[in-house]
Amino acid sequence: MACAKMRSLRLKNLVCLSLYKESPLLSCTRSYGYVHVEKKKPPHILGPGWLWRKCNVVHPHSKIVDPLTKYQWLTKSVVVQGLPETIKNIEIPDDATTVDNFVQRAEEYLVFQDHDRPSYRIPELKISGFLQSTLASVWPLGDEFEHLRDSHFTFEPIVECYWRRNGHNFVCQPTPLYTLHTANGLDLFCDPEAQLGTIPPVKFLPSSLGVFKRSFDQITPFGGCRRHSPFPMTHTLFMTYRSAASNDQLLAHGLIQLFAQAAGEAVHKGFKLDRPLSFPLVNQGIITNGQYFTFVAFQLNTLDFREDSNDTRHNVFWAGPTMRFYDDVVPGEKLEGVNKQCAATIVKLLLNRTDVKRTKINWIEPYDITKPWKRPMDRIPGN
């Protein structure tokens, strides 16, 4: 009798193990001689069929050679030098007082903080406290700039993006330090059909992009904010770059972060892959290590990355200048060599007004609020 039970148990183990090898939707765990089979949730965004997909994971902090050109091809983006004219033409109310208040708060934090206290997450802790202190000088302007009053400042939001390029699957999961979400979206920086440059004609293999492969059974594109949130639109990203990097590496870091934020937000809100966007998304970002600031902007016009596509749209990335905010910190005394132009540029990005017409009701055209909304995870990209 005992032998029969042992044979039946072994048979069950073999059946379960064979099911586990053949089906990615079943997982086996051993406990006290028994094998428990657990059903997994089917993948919902990886394409037709309930199959695991092996994706190329793109790390935002890249050390590859010529990263900006490669990421430009990977995201189908055109690089434009300088910030958009919309940002340059922003007027700061009471310019001198606002900028001086920004510099004063920065000096209070950097000069009079406890430098002897150990910081285990340098530069994240230092940059986080610096931004919280300095940006407090901008929030009182919410009476005149309503998007600051109706906004939410998110710390390390979850961002996940999935797209296809040249027959390969790519995933990016960046984590910006802070993200400013607003009720309405930023106005477009340019016409979606505008041809502002060209994309490198060379096709890059994943092996040359500094990526690593990983199997996913479930990917949920997400832009850091839920669809039904009162502040569903991304305004500004604050990103950190720990190690010393060249200018191309900084700009490539900003490009892939802003693209992942916009593309994840677009798919989460219902737009399909391999299609141009009827509602282009715009965001802007600041890359900093606490002393140097790099300003960038991005406009997502299309999610169609097919090589044989007739879509002539390109995504546009604006590579702004890199400025040094201060030269040195004299503990207990003052900041030396403060660059007020850098402080004014930070304030201008935050004061960039949103467009009331670019609300969540106009995400997908035509949009009928009387019909039940179908989650994007229930759809198959490309159909």
C-alpha positions, -999 to 999 in steps of 0.1 A, spaced: 0 0 0 28 24 9 46 15 -23 15 23 -44 12 57 -27 49 64 -34 45 55 -71 14 77 -74 32 106 -57 62 102 -81 38 101 -110 22 133 -98 56 149 -95 65 139 -130 32 152 -144 36 185 -126 72 190 -136 63 182 -173 34 208 -171 58 233 -156 83 228 -184 57 230 -212 35 258 -199 47 292 -186 14 297 -168 21 270 -142 47 271 -115 56 242 -91 67 244 -55 77 215 -33 65 214 3 67 183 26 70 159 -4 40 173 -23 41 194 -55 18 223 -56 8 237 -90 -1 274 -90 -16 292 -120 0 324 -130 -18 355 -144 -16 354 -182 6 381 -198 -16 409 -213 6 432 -233 33 410 -248 14 401 -280 -9 373 -293 -8 341 -274 -2 334 -237 36 330 -241 65 343 -222 85 369 -241 122 375 -238 127 412 -238 158 434 -239 159 456 -208 173 491 -214 191 505 -184 187 543 -182 223 548 -169 241 536 -200 279 533 -205 278 523 -242 298 542 -269 278 569 -287 247 564 -265 227 594 -278 228 582 -314 218 547 -305 190 558 -282 179 582 -309 173 553 -332 158 531 -305 131 556 -296 127 570 -332 135 605 -319 150 636 -335 174 656 -314 171 694 -314 197 714 -297 185 740 -272 152 742 -252 119 749 -270 110 786 -276 79 781 -253 102 776 -223 127 804 -233 99 829 -235 84 823 -201 84 854 -179 90 850 -142 69 873 -121 90 895 -99 121 880 -115 148 892 -91 129 884 -59 119 849 -70 154 839 -81 170 854 -50 146 835 -28 155 803 -47 192 809 -42 187 818 -5 169 786 2 196 766 -16 222 784 4 204 777 37 203 740 29 238 734 15 257 757 38 241 751 71 233 714 69 250 689 91 280 678 69 293 654 96 262 633 95 267 602 73 246 599 42 242 564 29 225 574 -3 246 602 -16 236 619 -38 199 609 -36 194 622 0 213 654 -6 196 661 -39 161 652 -25 166 677 4 180 703 -19 150 701 -42 125 701 -14 141 732 1 146 752 -31 113 744 -48 94 757 -18 102 791 -32 81 784 -63 49 770 -48 37 804 -35 33 814 -72 4 790 -74 -21 818 -73 -9 831 -106 1 797 -121 -29 774 -114 -11 742 -125 12 745 -95 -18 747 -72 -35 717 -88 -5 694 -89 11 665 -70 48 660 -64 56 622 -65 87 607 -50 103 579 -70 72 569 -90 70 535 -107 75 537 -145 74 508 -169 75 510 -207 74 483 -234 79 488 -272 91 469 -303 119 480 -326 133 462 -356 117 429 -345 130 430 -309 111 436 -277 124 463 -254 115 472 -218 126 501 -197 119 506 -160 134 539 -149 129 556 -115 130 594 -115 137 610 -82 106 633 -84 78 638 -109 54 667 -110 19 656 -121 -7 681 -130 -44 680 -139 -38 692 -175 -10 685 -200 16 708 -213 10 725 -246 27 710 -277 62 723 -283 59 718 -321 36 705 -348 35 666 -347 40 665 -384 70 688 -384 103 674 -397 129 689 -374 157 665 -383 166 630 -393 171 597 -375 203 577 -380 197 553 -408 218 525 -392 200 497 -376 216 486 -343 215 451 -328 205 447 -292 241 436 -284 254 470 -293 228 489 -272 241 478 -238 210 458 -229 205 425 -212 178 399 -218 152 389 -194 120 368 -196 87 385 -187 54 369 -181 36 401 -172 44 437 -182 21 466 -173 31 498 -191 27 526 -165 36 562 -164 37 567 -127 1 580 -123 -33 562 -126 -57 570 -154 -84 582 -130 -61 602 -108 -70 639 -104 -35 647 -116 -30 623 -145 -6 643 -167 32 644 -164 47 679 -162 84 677 -151 108 650 -141 137 654 -118 164 628 -125 197 620 -109 229 607 -125 253 593 -99 286 587 -118 305 612 -138 294 611 -174 299 628 -207 274 652 -222 262 625 -246 256 601 -217 236 627 -198 214 635 -228 209 598 -236 198 593 -200 173 621 -202 161 609 -236 153 573 -225 138 585 -192 114 610 -208 105 585 -236 98 557 -211 76 581 -191 56 593 -220 53 559 -238 43 541 -206 18 568 -199 4 566 -234 -1 528 -234 -15 529 -199 -41 554 -211 -53 533 -240 -31 541 -270 -20 511 -291 15 502 -301 25 505 -338 2 535 -342 8 572 -343 -7 592 -314 -39 612 -320 -30 630 -287 7 637 -285 22 637 -250 47 663 -238 70 663 -208 102 680 -196 130 671 -173 160 682 -152 190 660 -147 212 669 -117 238 657 -93 231 687 -70 256 710 -86 252 706 -123 218 708 -140 209 696 -175 176 707 -190 157 686 -215 122 683 -231 104 656 -251 73 652 -273 59 618 -280 42 619 -314 41 582 -324 44 547 -311 49 532 -346 84 518 -347 80 494 -376 107 496 -403 81 492 -431 57 518 -417 44 547 -438 42 569 -407 65 600 -412 61 613 -377 91 614 -354 94 619 -317 113 650 -307 139 655 -280 152 689 -270 187 688 -256 191 719 -234 222 734 -219 242 721 -189 247 747 -162 267 748 -130 246 761 -101 275 769 -78 313 766 -77 319 756 -41 303 753 -6 319 770 24 303 752 54 287 777 77 294 807 55 281 809 19 279 795 -16 306 806 -39 300 814 -76 262 811 -77 248 810 -112 214 828 -111 207 820 -147 206 783 -138 181 790 -110 160 811 -134 159 782 -159 147 758 -132 120 782 -122 110 787 -159 105 749 -164 82 747 -133 62 778 -144 55 764 -179 18 766 -181 -5 737 -190 -32 738 -216 -68 735 -203 -78 718 -235 -54 690 -230 -74 672 -203 -79 635 -197 -112 636 -216 -93 643 -248 -68 614 -245 -83 592 -272 -103 607 -300 -131 600 -304 -138 595 -267 -173 587 -255 -175 590 -217 -209 571 -217 -192 539 -228 -173 517 -204 -136 521 -207 -115 490 -218 -83 487 -199 -52 487 -222 -39 455 -206 -69 437 -221 -58 447 -256 -32 431 -278 -7 457 -293 -9 462 -330 -46 452 -333 
